[in-house]
Amino acid sequence: MERSKSFENLMVWQKGHQFVLETYKITKQFPKEEIYGLTSQFRRASVSITANIAEGYKRLSNKEKLRFYNIA
């Protein structure tokens, strides 16, 4: 199997990115009083998925990669 040249080519990252976009779209409709509460929490949680996939992709050891992928 050929290694992808970027984490952005990984299907799991692409699906995660779509999830982030949907999360932002949905949370945009939340009440304004939730901007620093639920809205922020949902957005940060969704972004952490793709961030951890990207971080794990750059790690050299399989153990480190799996740690970040597991967190994602």
N, C-alpha and C positions, 0 to 999 in steps of 0.2 A: 504494500500500500504506500502511495506517495504522500509525503508530509506536505501539508498546506503551507504556503508562504506567509500567511498572516492568520491571526486568530479570527479576523473578520470573515474568513472563508469557511470557518467551522459552522456546520449547520446548527449546532447547539447555541453558538453565539448569535447567529442570525435570528433564531427563534426567541432568544432572550431579548434581543434588541427590539423585535416586534412587540414583545410583552411590555418593554419600557415605553414604547410609543403609545400603546393602548392604555397603559396606566396613566400616563400624562393626559391623554385625551379624556379619560373617565374622571380623573381627579380634578380636572379643570371645571367640572360641573358641580363639585362639592361646594357647600356653603362657604362664604368668605371667612367666617369665623373659624373655620377648620384649616386655614392656610398654614398655620404653624403647628397644627396638631396632626390629625389623620392624613391630610394631604401630603405634608412633608414626609411623614413616616412611610407612607405607601411608595412615594417616589424614591426615597433613599433606599428602601428595601429592594425595589425593582432594579435600580441602577447597580446595586451591589452584585447582582447576579452576573451581569456582563463584565463588570470590573474584575470579579474574581476569576472568571474564565480567561480574560486577557492576562491577568497576573500569573495564573497557573501555566498558561501557554509559554510564557517566557522563562519559566524555571527549567533548570537543567536536569535535575534528578526526578525520576518518576515518583518518588515519595513526596517531594514538594508539589509536583503537578497535581497529584491525587488529593493532597491536602486542600489546595485552592479549589479544585473542581468539586470536592465534597462540600465545601463551604457554600459554593455557588448553588 
